[in-house]
Amino acid sequence: MKQRDIQLIEDFTEISPNQDFYIADKSLVIYFQLYEITPYVYGFPMFPISVYQIQDIIREDGPLGRMAENN
């Protein structure tokens, strides 16, 4: 959020256990609802994380693990 200079409504401390996400293009995409962390002008803030960046913490037998294997 700091890298993209996104204005927050309040301080952001952590991702909740039931955070919205989807999987696309060998990435885990974490997203937030309108007004959840940002003003409306930012829309739905989305943060793609490459499966290769989190390879050491994902389950090998899960969908992200299989994506990381298949180059």
mmJSON file of the N, C-alpha and C atoms, coordinates in Angstrom:
{"data_MODEL":{"atom_site":{
"group_PDB":["ATOM","ATOM","ATOM","ATOM","ATOM","ATOM","ATOM","ATOM","ATOM","ATOM","ATOM","ATOM","ATOM","ATOM","ATOM","ATOM","ATOM","ATOM","ATOM","ATOM","ATOM","ATOM","ATOM","ATOM","ATOM","ATOM","ATOM","ATOM","ATOM","ATOM","ATOM","ATOM","ATOM","ATOM","ATOM","ATOM","ATOM","ATOM","ATOM","ATOM","ATOM","ATOM","ATOM","ATOM","ATOM","ATOM","ATOM","ATOM","ATOM","ATOM","ATOM","ATOM","ATOM","ATOM","ATOM","ATOM","ATOM","ATOM","ATOM","ATOM","ATOM","ATOM","ATOM","ATOM","ATOM","ATOM","ATOM","ATOM","ATOM","ATOM","ATOM","ATOM","ATOM","ATOM","ATOM","ATOM","ATOM","ATOM","ATOM","ATOM","ATOM","ATOM","ATOM","ATOM","ATOM","ATOM","ATOM","ATOM","ATOM","ATOM","ATOM","ATOM","ATOM","ATOM","ATOM","ATOM","ATOM","ATOM","ATOM","ATOM","ATOM","ATOM","ATOM","ATOM","ATOM","ATOM","ATOM","ATOM","ATOM","ATOM","ATOM","ATOM","ATOM","ATOM","ATOM","ATOM","ATOM","ATOM","ATOM","ATOM","ATOM","ATOM","ATOM","ATOM","ATOM","ATOM","ATOM","ATOM","ATOM","ATOM","ATOM","ATOM","ATOM","ATOM","ATOM","ATOM","ATOM","ATOM","ATOM","ATOM","ATOM","ATOM","ATOM","ATOM","ATOM","ATOM","ATOM","ATOM","ATOM","ATOM","ATOM","ATOM","ATOM","ATOM","ATOM","ATOM","ATOM","ATOM","ATOM","ATOM","ATOM","ATOM","ATOM","ATOM","ATOM","ATOM","ATOM","ATOM","ATOM","ATOM","ATOM","ATOM","ATOM","ATOM","ATOM","ATOM","ATOM","ATOM","ATOM","ATOM","ATOM","ATOM","ATOM","ATOM","ATOM","ATOM","ATOM","ATOM","ATOM","ATOM","ATOM","ATOM","ATOM","ATOM","ATOM","ATOM","ATOM","ATOM","ATOM","ATOM","ATOM","ATOM","ATOM","ATOM","ATOM","ATOM","ATOM","ATOM","ATOM","ATOM","ATOM","ATOM","ATOM"],
"id":[1,2,3,4,5,6,7,8,9,10,11,12,13,14,15,16,17,18,19,20,21,22,23,24,25,26,27,28,29,30,31,32,33,34,35,36,37,38,39,40,41,42,43,44,45,46,47,48,49,50,51,52,53,54,55,56,57,58,59,60,61,62,63,64,65,66,67,68,69,70,71,72,73,74,75,76,77,78,79,80,81,82,83,84,85,86,87,88,89,90,91,92,93,94,95,96,97,98,99,100,101,102,103,104,105,106,107,108,109,110,111,112,113,114,115,116,117,118,119,120,121,122,123,124,125,126,127,128,129,130,131,132,133,134,135,136,137,138,139,140,141,142,143,144,145,146,147,148,149,150,151,152,153,154,155,156,157,158,159,160,161,162,163,164,165,166,167,168,169,170,171,172,173,174,175,176,177,178,179,180,181,182,183,184,185,186,187,188,189,190,191,192,193,194,195,196,197,198,199,200,201,202,203,204,205,206,207,208,209,210,211,212,213],
"type_symbol":["N","C","C","N","C","C","N","C","C","N","C","C","N","C","C","N","C","C","N","C","C","N","C","C","N","C","C","N","C","C","N","C","C","N","C","C","N","C","C","N","C","C","N","C","C","N","C","C","N","C","C","N","C","C","N","C","C","N","C","C","N","C","C","N","C","C","N","C","C","N","C","C","N","C","C","N","C","C","N","C","C","N","C","C","N","C","C","N","C","C","N","C","C","N","C","C","N","C","C","N","C","C","N","C","C","N","C","C","N","C","C","N","C","C","N","C","C","N","C","C","N","C","C","N","C","C","N","C","C","N","C","C","N","C","C","N","C","C","N","C","C","N","C","C","N","C","C","N","C","C","N","C","C","N","C","C","N","C","C","N","C","C","N","C","C","N","C","C","N","C","C","N","C","C","N","C","C","N","C","C","N","C","C","N","C","C","N","C","C","N","C","C","N","C","C","N","C","C","N","C","C","N","C","C","N","C","C","N","C","C","N","C","C"],
"label_atom_id":["N","CA","C","N","CA","C","N","CA","C","N","CA","C","N","CA","C","N","CA","C","N","CA","C","N","CA","C","N","CA","C","N","CA","C","N","CA","C","N","CA","C","N","CA","C","N","CA","C","N","CA","C","N","CA","C","N","CA","C","N","CA","C","N","CA","C","N","CA","C","N","CA","C","N","CA","C","N","CA","C","N","CA","C","N","CA","C","N","CA","C","N","CA","C","N","CA","C","N","CA","C","N","CA","C","N","CA","C","N","CA","C","N","CA","C","N","CA","C","N","CA","C","N","CA","C","N","CA","C","N","CA","C","N","CA","C","N","CA","C","N","CA","C","N","CA","C","N","CA","C","N","CA","C","N","CA","C","N","CA","C","N","CA","C","N","CA","C","N","CA","C","N","CA","C","N","CA","C","N","CA","C","N","CA","C","N","CA","C","N","CA","C","N","CA","C","N","CA","C","N","CA","C","N","CA","C","N","CA","C","N","CA","C","N","CA","C","N","CA","C","N","CA","C","N","CA","C","N","CA","C","N","CA","C","N","CA","C","N","CA","C","N","CA","C","N","CA","C"],
"label_alt_id":[null,null,null,null,null,null,null,null,null,null,null,null,null,null,null,null,null,null,null,null,null,null,null,null,null,null,null,null,null,null,null,null,null,null,null,null,null,null,null,null,null,null,null,null,null,null,null,null,null,null,null,null,null,null,null,null,null,null,null,null,null,null,null,null,null,null,null,null,null,null,null,null,null,null,null,null,null,null,null,null,null,null,null,null,null,null,null,null,null,null,null,null,null,null,null,null,null,null,null,null,null,null,null,null,null,null,null,null,null,null,null,null,null,null,null,null,null,null,null,null,null,null,null,null,null,null,null,null,null,null,null,null,null,null,null,null,null,null,null,null,null,null,null,null,null,null,null,null,null,null,null,null,null,null,null,null,null,null,null,null,null,null,null,null,null,null,null,null,null,null,null,null,null,null,null,null,null,null,null,null,null,null,null,null,null,null,null,null,null,null,null,null,null,null,null,null,null,null,null,null,null,null,null,null,null,null,null,null,null,null,null,null,null],
"label_comp_id":["MET","MET","MET","LYS","LYS","LYS","GLN","GLN","GLN","ARG","ARG","ARG","ASP","ASP","ASP","ILE","ILE","ILE","GLN","GLN","GLN","LEU","LEU","LEU","ILE","ILE","ILE","GLU","GLU","GLU","ASP","ASP","ASP","PHE","PHE","PHE","THR","THR","THR","GLU","GLU","GLU","ILE","ILE","ILE","SER","SER","SER","PRO","PRO","PRO","ASN","ASN","ASN","GLN","GLN","GLN","ASP","ASP","ASP","PHE","PHE","PHE","TYR","TYR","TYR","ILE","ILE","ILE","ALA","ALA","ALA","ASP","ASP","ASP","LYS","LYS","LYS","SER","SER","SER","LEU","LEU","LEU","VAL","VAL","VAL","ILE","ILE","ILE","TYR","TYR","TYR","PHE","PHE","PHE","GLN","GLN","GLN","LEU","LEU","LEU","TYR","TYR","TYR","GLU","GLU","GLU","ILE","ILE","ILE","THR","THR","THR","PRO","PRO","PRO","TYR","TYR","TYR","VAL","VAL","VAL","TYR","TYR","TYR","GLY","GLY","GLY","PHE","PHE","PHE","PRO","PRO","PRO","MET","MET","MET","PHE","PHE","PHE","PRO","PRO","PRO","ILE","ILE","ILE","SER","SER","SER","VAL","VAL","VAL","TYR","TYR","TYR","GLN","GLN","GLN","ILE","ILE","ILE","GLN","GLN","GLN","ASP","ASP","ASP","ILE","ILE","ILE","ILE","ILE","ILE","ARG","ARG","ARG","GLU","GLU","GLU","ASP","ASP","ASP","GLY","GLY","GLY","PRO","PRO","PRO","LEU","LEU","LEU","GLY","GLY","GLY","ARG","ARG","ARG","MET","MET","MET","ALA","ALA","ALA","GLU","GLU","GLU","ASN","ASN","ASN","ASN","ASN","ASN"],
"label_asym_id":["A","A","A","A","A","A","A","A","A","A","A","A","A","A","A","A","A","A","A","A","A","A","A","A","A","A","A","A","A","A","A","A","A","A","A","A","A","A","A","A","A","A","A","A","A","A","A","A","A","A","A","A","A","A","A","A","A","A","A","A","A","A","A","A","A","A","A","A","A","A","A","A","A","A","A","A","A","A","A","A","A","A","A","A","A","A","A","A","A","A","A","A","A","A","A","A","A","A","A","A","A","A","A","A","A","A","A","A","A","A","A","A","A","A","A","A","A","A","A","A","A","A","A","A","A","A","A","A","A","A","A","A","A","A","A","A","A","A","A","A","A","A","A","A","A","A","A","A","A","A","A","A","A","A","A","A","A","A","A","A","A","A","A","A","A","A","A","A","A","A","A","A","A","A","A","A","A","A","A","A","A","A","A","A","A","A","A","A","A","A","A","A","A","A","A","A","A","A","A","A","A","A","A","A","A","A","A","A","A","A","A","A","A"],
"label_entity_id":["1","1","1","1","1","1","1","1","1","1","1","1","1","1","1","1","1","1","1","1","1","1","1","1","1","1","1","1","1","1","1","1","1","1","1","1","1","1","1","1","1","1","1","1","1","1","1","1","1","1","1","1","1","1","1","1","1","1","1","1","1","1","1","1","1","1","1","1","1","1","1","1","1","1","1","1","1","1","1","1","1","1","1","1","1","1","1","1","1","1","1","1","1","1","1","1","1","1","1","1","1","1","1","1","1","1","1","1","1","1","1","1","1","1","1","1","1","1","1","1","1","1","1","1","1","1","1","1","1","1","1","1","1","1","1","1","1","1","1","1","1","1","1","1","1","1","1","1","1","1","1","1","1","1","1","1","1","1","1","1","1","1","1","1","1","1","1","1","1","1","1","1","1","1","1","1","1","1","1","1","1","1","1","1","1","1","1","1","1","1","1","1","1","1","1","1","1","1","1","1","1","1","1","1","1","1","1","1","1","1","1","1","1"],
"label_seq_id":[1,1,1,2,2,2,3,3,3,4,4,4,5,5,5,6,6,6,7,7,7,8,8,8,9,9,9,10,10,10,11,11,11,12,12,12,13,13,13,14,14,14,15,15,15,16,16,16,17,17,17,18,18,18,19,19,19,20,20,20,21,21,21,22,22,22,23,23,23,24,24,24,25,25,25,26,26,26,27,27,27,28,28,28,29,29,29,30,30,30,31,31,31,32,32,32,33,33,33,34,34,34,35,35,35,36,36,36,37,37,37,38,38,38,39,39,39,40,40,40,41,41,41,42,42,42,43,43,43,44,44,44,45,45,45,46,46,46,47,47,47,48,48,48,49,49,49,50,50,50,51,51,51,52,52,52,53,53,53,54,54,54,55,55,55,56,56,56,57,57,57,58,58,58,59,59,59,60,60,60,61,61,61,62,62,62,63,63,63,64,64,64,65,65,65,66,66,66,67,67,67,68,68,68,69,69,69,70,70,70,71,71,71],
"pdbx_PDB_ins_code":[null,null,null,null,null,null,null,null,null,null,null,null,null,null,null,null,null,null,null,null,null,null,null,null,null,null,null,null,null,null,null,null,null,null,null,null,null,null,null,null,null,null,null,null,null,null,null,null,null,null,null,null,null,null,null,null,null,null,null,null,null,null,null,null,null,null,null,null,null,null,null,null,null,null,null,null,null,null,null,null,null,null,null,null,null,null,null,null,null,null,null,null,null,null,null,null,null,null,null,null,null,null,null,null,null,null,null,null,null,null,null,null,null,null,null,null,null,null,null,null,null,null,null,null,null,null,null,null,null,null,null,null,null,null,null,null,null,null,null,null,null,null,null,null,null,null,null,null,null,null,null,null,null,null,null,null,null,null,null,null,null,null,null,null,null,null,null,null,null,null,null,null,null,null,null,null,null,null,null,null,null,null,null,null,null,null,null,null,null,null,null,null,null,null,null,null,null,null,null,null,null,null,null,null,null,null,null,null,null,null,null,null,null],
"Cartn_x":[0.826,0.0,0.878,1.958,2.884,3.569,3.967,4.635,3.741,2.456,1.511,0.882,1.317,0.837,-0.688,-1.245,-2.695,-3.108,-4.031,-4.538,-5.478,-5.257,-6.088,-7.058,-8.203,-9.194,-8.675,-8.034,-7.428,-6.207,-5.405,-4.19,-4.524,-3.717,-3.893,-2.864,-3.301,-2.377,-2.187,-3.264,-3.132,-4.279,-4.041,-5.072,-5.888,-7.198,-8.056,-8.063,-8.359,-8.401,-9.427,-10.469,-11.495,-11.424,-10.212,-9.999,-10.436,-11.047,-11.445,-10.202,-10.252,-9.135,-9.624,-8.805,-9.02,-7.654,-7.639,-6.403,-6.482,-5.439,-5.417,-3.982,-3.694,-2.397,-1.207,-1.204,-0.127,0.082,-1.024,-0.986,-2.143,-1.888,-2.929,-3.265,-4.511,-4.911,-5.775,-5.264,-6.005,-6.697,-7.987,-8.693,-9.592,-9.956,-10.773,-12.03,-13.096,-14.364,-14.293,-15.237,-15.321,-15.398,-14.665,-14.621,-14.037,-13.6,-13.046,-11.73,-10.87,-9.592,-9.266,-9.969,-9.649,-10.902,-10.72,-11.859,-12.375,-13.592,-14.264,-13.443,-12.72,-11.976,-10.973,-10.542,-9.595,-10.289,-11.605,-12.329,-12.083,-11.92,-11.627,-10.114,-9.403,-7.949,-7.581,-6.709,-6.277,-4.758,-4.275,-2.85,-2.455,-1.952,-1.524,-0.181,-0.096,1.135,1.491,2.636,3.083,3.239,2.822,2.987,4.465,5.338,6.767,7.302,6.666,7.075,6.686,5.642,5.158,5.312,6.144,6.318,6.694,7.461,7.912,6.838,5.68,4.625,3.32,3.265,2.034,2.121,0.967,0.918,1.217,2.128,2.504,1.349,0.448,-0.667,-1.91,-1.836,-2.953,-2.893,-3.896,-3.932,-2.76,-2.334,-1.197,0.105,0.245,1.441,1.573,0.472,0.51,0.853,0.395,0.732,2.231,2.8,4.221,5.095,4.61,5.369,5.361,4.228,4.049,4.545,5.777,6.335,5.886],
"Cartn_y":[-1.178,0.0,1.253,1.196,2.326,2.487,1.37,1.423,2.044,1.786,2.299,3.622,4.149,5.429,5.466,4.426,4.316,4.95,5.903,6.568,5.624,5.448,4.562,5.36,4.771,5.393,5.392,4.29,4.177,3.28,3.214,2.402,0.948,0.346,-1.063,-1.863,-2.896,-3.674,-5.108,-5.73,-7.124,-7.542,-8.634,-9.238,-10.162,-10.076,-10.899,-12.352,-13.284,-14.703,-15.013,-14.212,-14.449,-13.404,-12.944,-11.923,-12.426,-11.542,-11.888,-12.087,-13.106,-13.39,-14.203,-14.266,-15.202,-15.572,-16.601,-17.104,-16.878,-16.249,-15.972,-15.807,-16.324,-16.106,-16.36,-17.514,-17.901,-16.879,-16.291,-15.304,-15.513,-15.179,-15.066,-13.578,-13.219,-11.816,-11.544,-10.707,-10.284,-8.976,-8.885,-7.643,-7.241,-5.965,-5.393,-4.786,-4.765,-4.202,-2.667,-2.031,-0.571,-0.074,0.967,1.61,0.742,-0.475,-1.334,-0.76,-0.305,0.275,1.598,1.915,3.103,3.903,5.166,5.936,5.333,5.686,5.151,5.324,6.41,6.719,5.612,4.802,3.716,2.435,2.419,1.228,0.056,-1.12,-2.339,-2.539,-2.178,-2.354,-3.828,-4.135,-5.517,-5.592,-6.675,-6.863,-8.267,-8.4,-9.719,-10.107,-11.362,-11.907,-13.144,-13.117,-14.25,-15.497,-16.648,-17.896,-18.176,-17.659,-17.883,-17.099,-15.974,-15.191,-15.867,-16.674,-17.313,-18.831,-19.292,-20.725,-21.48,-20.856,-21.542,-21.636,-20.986,-21.062,-21.66,-22.047,-22.635,-24.157,-24.793,-26.26,-26.763,-27.696,-28.245,-28.951,-29.566,-30.309,-29.44,-28.157,-27.244,-26.609,-25.827,-25.217,-24.275,-23.511,-22.612,-23.396,-24.468,-25.307,-25.928,-26.381,-26.972,-25.904,-24.68,-23.603,-23.292,-23.308,-22.99,-24.053,-25.299,-26.395,-26.304,-25.937,-25.941,-24.621,-24.614,-23.382,-23.193],
"Cartn_z":[0.0,0.0,0.0,0.762,0.785,-0.568,-1.179,-2.486,-3.543,-3.48,-4.473,-4.043,-2.9,-2.379,-2.307,-1.695,-1.551,-0.224,-0.296,0.902,1.63,2.923,3.733,4.583,4.869,5.752,7.187,7.579,8.911,8.793,9.833,9.785,9.488,8.633,8.287,9.073,9.771,10.597,10.126,9.632,9.217,8.305,7.614,6.769,7.661,7.568,8.422,7.941,8.831,8.446,7.353,7.242,6.222,5.095,4.797,3.765,2.39,1.595,0.229,-0.632,-1.493,-2.392,-3.578,-4.599,-5.697,-6.265,-7.093,-7.689,-9.192,-9.753,-11.187,-11.664,-12.837,-13.488,-12.571,-11.911,-11.0,-9.897,-9.441,-8.362,-7.397,-6.163,-5.16,-5.115,-5.356,-5.383,-4.158,-3.266,-2.089,-2.448,-2.143,-2.448,-1.289,-1.302,-0.243,-0.85,-0.077,-0.523,-0.516,-1.197,-1.183,0.257,0.552,1.866,2.973,2.679,3.732,4.267,3.365,3.807,3.117,2.023,1.236,0.897,0.521,0.02,-1.29,-1.652,-2.848,-4.124,-4.246,-5.472,-5.844,-4.879,-5.146,-5.611,-5.586,-6.03,-5.091,-5.682,-4.928,-4.948,-3.886,-3.89,-4.008,-4.967,-5.215,-5.134,-4.543,-4.362,-4.814,-6.045,-6.518,-5.895,-5.486,-4.916,-5.738,-6.367,-7.182,-6.324,-6.857,-6.102,-5.838,-6.661,-6.476,-5.273,-4.931,-3.768,-2.457,-2.473,-1.244,-1.29,-2.184,-2.406,-1.132,-0.245,0.965,2.055,1.876,2.901,2.383,1.115,0.586,0.598,0.658,0.639,-0.76,-0.866,-2.168,-2.853,-2.072,-2.657,-2.87,-2.56,-2.766,-4.148,-4.516,-5.851,-6.116,-5.123,-5.332,-5.482,-4.722,-4.82,-6.199,-6.745,-8.104,-9.146,-8.953,-9.884,-9.85,-8.657,-8.503,-9.156,-9.19,-9.804,-11.332,-11.887,-13.342,-13.947,-14.359,-14.947,-16.343],
"occupancy":[1.0,1.0,1.0,1.0,1.0,1.0,1.0,1.0,1.0,1.0,1.0,1.0,1.0,1.0,1.0,1.0,1.0,1.0,1.0,1.0,1.0,1.0,1.0,1.0,1.0,1.0,1.0,1.0,1.0,1.0,1.0,1.0,1.0,1.0,1.0,1.0,1.0,1.0,1.0,1.0,1.0,1.0,1.0,1.0,1.0,1.0,1.0,1.0,1.0,1.0,1.0,1.0,1.0,1.0,1.0,1.0,1.0,1.0,1.0,1.0,1.0,1.0,1.0,1.0,1.0,1.0,1.0,1.0,1.0,1.0,1.0,1.0,1.0,1.0,1.0,1.0,1.0,1.0,1.0,1.0,1.0,1.0,1.0,1.0,1.0,1.0,1.0,1.0,1.0,1.0,1.0,1.0,1.0,1.0,1.0,1.0,1.0,1.0,1.0,1.0,1.0,1.0,1.0,1.0,1.0,1.0,1.0,1.0,1.0,1.0,1.0,1.0,1.0,1.0,1.0,1.0,1.0,1.0,1.0,1.0,1.0,1.0,1.0,1.0,1.0,1.0,1.0,1.0,1.0,1.0,1.0,1.0,1.0,1.0,1.0,1.0,1.0,1.0,1.0,1.0,1.0,1.0,1.0,1.0,1.0,1.0,1.0,1.0,1.0,1.0,1.0,1.0,1.0,1.0,1.0,1.0,1.0,1.0,1.0,1.0,1.0,1.0,1.0,1.0,1.0,1.0,1.0,1.0,1.0,1.0,1.0,1.0,1.0,1.0,1.0,1.0,1.0,1.0,1.0,1.0,1.0,1.0,1.0,1.0,1.0,1.0,1.0,1.0,1.0,1.0,1.0,1.0,1.0,1.0,1.0,1.0,1.0,1.0,1.0,1.0,1.0,1.0,1.0,1.0,1.0,1.0,1.0,1.0,1.0,1.0,1.0,1.0,1.0],
"B_iso_or_equiv":[0.0,0.0,0.0,0.0,0.0,0.0,0.0,0.0,0.0,0.0,0.0,0.0,0.0,0.0,0.0,0.0,0.0,0.0,0.0,0.0,0.0,0.0,0.0,0.0,0.0,0.0,0.0,0.0,0.0,0.0,0.0,0.0,0.0,0.0,0.0,0.0,0.0,0.0,0.0,0.0,0.0,0.0,0.0,0.0,0.0,0.0,0.0,0.0,0.0,0.0,0.0,0.0,0.0,0.0,0.0,0.0,0.0,0.0,0.0,0.0,0.0,0.0,0.0,0.0,0.0,0.0,0.0,0.0,0.0,0.0,0.0,0.0,0.0,0.0,0.0,0.0,0.0,0.0,0.0,0.0,0.0,0.0,0.0,0.0,0.0,0.0,0.0,0.0,0.0,0.0,0.0,0.0,0.0,0.0,0.0,0.0,0.0,0.0,0.0,0.0,0.0,0.0,0.0,0.0,0.0,0.0,0.0,0.0,0.0,0.0,0.0,0.0,0.0,0.0,0.0,0.0,0.0,0.0,0.0,0.0,0.0,0.0,0.0,0.0,0.0,0.0,0.0,0.0,0.0,0.0,0.0,0.0,0.0,0.0,0.0,0.0,0.0,0.0,0.0,0.0,0.0,0.0,0.0,0.0,0.0,0.0,0.0,0.0,0.0,0.0,0.0,0.0,0.0,0.0,0.0,0.0,0.0,0.0,0.0,0.0,0.0,0.0,0.0,0.0,0.0,0.0,0.0,0.0,0.0,0.0,0.0,0.0,0.0,0.0,0.0,0.0,0.0,0.0,0.0,0.0,0.0,0.0,0.0,0.0,0.0,0.0,0.0,0.0,0.0,0.0,0.0,0.0,0.0,0.0,0.0,0.0,0.0,0.0,0.0,0.0,0.0,0.0,0.0,0.0,0.0,0.0,0.0,0.0,0.0,0.0,0.0,0.0,0.0],
"pdbx_formal_charge":[null,null,null,null,null,null,null,null,null,null,null,null,null,null,null,null,null,null,null,null,null,null,null,null,null,null,null,null,null,null,null,null,null,null,null,null,null,null,null,null,null,null,null,null,null,null,null,null,null,null,null,null,null,null,null,null,null,null,null,null,null,null,null,null,null,null,null,null,null,null,null,null,null,null,null,null,null,null,null,null,null,null,null,null,null,null,null,null,null,null,null,null,null,null,null,null,null,null,null,null,null,null,null,null,null,null,null,null,null,null,null,null,null,null,null,null,null,null,null,null,null,null,null,null,null,null,null,null,null,null,null,null,null,null,null,null,null,null,null,null,null,null,null,null,null,null,null,null,null,null,null,null,null,null,null,null,null,null,null,null,null,null,null,null,null,null,null,null,null,null,null,null,null,null,null,null,null,null,null,null,null,null,null,null,null,null,null,null,null,null,null,null,null,null,null,null,null,null,null,null,null,null,null,null,null,null,null,null,null,null,null,null,null],
"auth_seq_id":[1,1,1,2,2,2,3,3,3,4,4,4,5,5,5,6,6,6,7,7,7,8,8,8,9,9,9,10,10,10,11,11,11,12,12,12,13,13,13,14,14,14,15,15,15,16,16,16,17,17,17,18,18,18,19,19,19,20,20,20,21,21,21,22,22,22,23,23,23,24,24,24,25,25,25,26,26,26,27,27,27,28,28,28,29,29,29,30,30,30,31,31,31,32,32,32,33,33,33,34,34,34,35,35,35,36,36,36,37,37,37,38,38,38,39,39,39,40,40,40,41,41,41,42,42,42,43,43,43,44,44,44,45,45,45,46,46,46,47,47,47,48,48,48,49,49,49,50,50,50,51,51,51,52,52,52,53,53,53,54,54,54,55,55,55,56,56,56,57,57,57,58,58,58,59,59,59,60,60,60,61,61,61,62,62,62,63,63,63,64,64,64,65,65,65,66,66,66,67,67,67,68,68,68,69,69,69,70,70,70,71,71,71],
"auth_comp_id":["MET","MET","MET","LYS","LYS","LYS","GLN","GLN","GLN","ARG","ARG","ARG","ASP","ASP","ASP","ILE","ILE","ILE","GLN","GLN","GLN","LEU","LEU","LEU","ILE","ILE","ILE","GLU","GLU","GLU","ASP","ASP","ASP","PHE","PHE","PHE","THR","THR","THR","GLU","GLU","GLU","ILE","ILE","ILE","SER","SER","SER","PRO","PRO","PRO","ASN","ASN","ASN","GLN","GLN","GLN","ASP","ASP","ASP","PHE","PHE","PHE","TYR","TYR","TYR","ILE","ILE","ILE","ALA","ALA","ALA","ASP","ASP","ASP","LYS","LYS","LYS","SER","SER","SER","LEU","LEU","LEU","VAL","VAL","VAL","ILE","ILE","ILE","TYR","TYR","TYR","PHE","PHE","PHE","GLN","GLN","GLN","LEU","LEU","LEU","TYR","TYR","TYR","GLU","GLU","GLU","ILE","ILE","ILE","THR","THR","THR","PRO","PRO","PRO","TYR","TYR","TYR","VAL","VAL","VAL","TYR","TYR","TYR","GLY","GLY","GLY","PHE","PHE","PHE","PRO","PRO","PRO","MET","MET","MET","PHE","PHE","PHE","PRO","PRO","PRO","ILE","ILE","ILE","SER","SER","SER","VAL","VAL","VAL","TYR","TYR","TYR","GLN","GLN","GLN","ILE","ILE","ILE","GLN","GLN","GLN","ASP","ASP","ASP","ILE","ILE","ILE","ILE","ILE","ILE","ARG","ARG","ARG","GLU","GLU","GLU","ASP","ASP","ASP","GLY","GLY","GLY","PRO","PRO","PRO","LEU","LEU","LEU","GLY","GLY","GLY","ARG","ARG","ARG","MET","MET","MET","ALA","ALA","ALA","GLU","GLU","GLU","ASN","ASN","ASN","ASN","ASN","ASN"],
"auth_asym_id":["A","A","A","A","A","A","A","A","A","A","A","A","A","A","A","A","A","A","A","A","A","A","A","A","A","A","A","A","A","A","A","A","A","A","A","A","A","A","A","A","A","A","A","A","A","A","A","A","A","A","A","A","A","A","A","A","A","A","A","A","A","A","A","A","A","A","A","A","A","A","A","A","A","A","A","A","A","A","A","A","A","A","A","A","A","A","A","A","A","A","A","A","A","A","A","A","A","A","A","A","A","A","A","A","A","A","A","A","A","A","A","A","A","A","A","A","A","A","A","A","A","A","A","A","A","A","A","A","A","A","A","A","A","A","A","A","A","A","A","A","A","A","A","A","A","A","A","A","A","A","A","A","A","A","A","A","A","A","A","A","A","A","A","A","A","A","A","A","A","A","A","A","A","A","A","A","A","A","A","A","A","A","A","A","A","A","A","A","A","A","A","A","A","A","A","A","A","A","A","A","A","A","A","A","A","A","A","A","A","A","A","A","A"],
"auth_atom_id":["N","CA","C","N","CA","C","N","CA","C","N","CA","C","N","CA","C","N","CA","C","N","CA","C","N","CA","C","N","CA","C","N","CA","C","N","CA","C","N","CA","C","N","CA","C","N","CA","C","N","CA","C","N","CA","C","N","CA","C","N","CA","C","N","CA","C","N","CA","C","N","CA","C","N","CA","C","N","CA","C","N","CA","C","N","CA","C","N","CA","C","N","CA","C","N","CA","C","N","CA","C","N","CA","C","N","CA","C","N","CA","C","N","CA","C","N","CA","C","N","CA","C","N","CA","C","N","CA","C","N","CA","C","N","CA","C","N","CA","C","N","CA","C","N","CA","C","N","CA","C","N","CA","C","N","CA","C","N","CA","C","N","CA","C","N","CA","C","N","CA","C","N","CA","C","N","CA","C","N","CA","C","N","CA","C","N","CA","C","N","CA","C","N","CA","C","N","CA","C","N","CA","C","N","CA","C","N","CA","C","N","CA","C","N","CA","C","N","CA","C","N","CA","C","N","CA","C","N","CA","C","N","CA","C","N","CA","C","N","CA","C","N","CA","C","N","CA","C"],
"pdbx_PDB_model_num":[1,1,1,1,1,1,1,1,1,1,1,1,1,1,1,1,1,1,1,1,1,1,1,1,1,1,1,1,1,1,1,1,1,1,1,1,1,1,1,1,1,1,1,1,1,1,1,1,1,1,1,1,1,1,1,1,1,1,1,1,1,1,1,1,1,1,1,1,1,1,1,1,1,1,1,1,1,1,1,1,1,1,1,1,1,1,1,1,1,1,1,1,1,1,1,1,1,1,1,1,1,1,1,1,1,1,1,1,1,1,1,1,1,1,1,1,1,1,1,1,1,1,1,1,1,1,1,1,1,1,1,1,1,1,1,1,1,1,1,1,1,1,1,1,1,1,1,1,1,1,1,1,1,1,1,1,1,1,1,1,1,1,1,1,1,1,1,1,1,1,1,1,1,1,1,1,1,1,1,1,1,1,1,1,1,1,1,1,1,1,1,1,1,1,1,1,1,1,1,1,1,1,1,1,1,1,1,1,1,1,1,1,1]
}}}
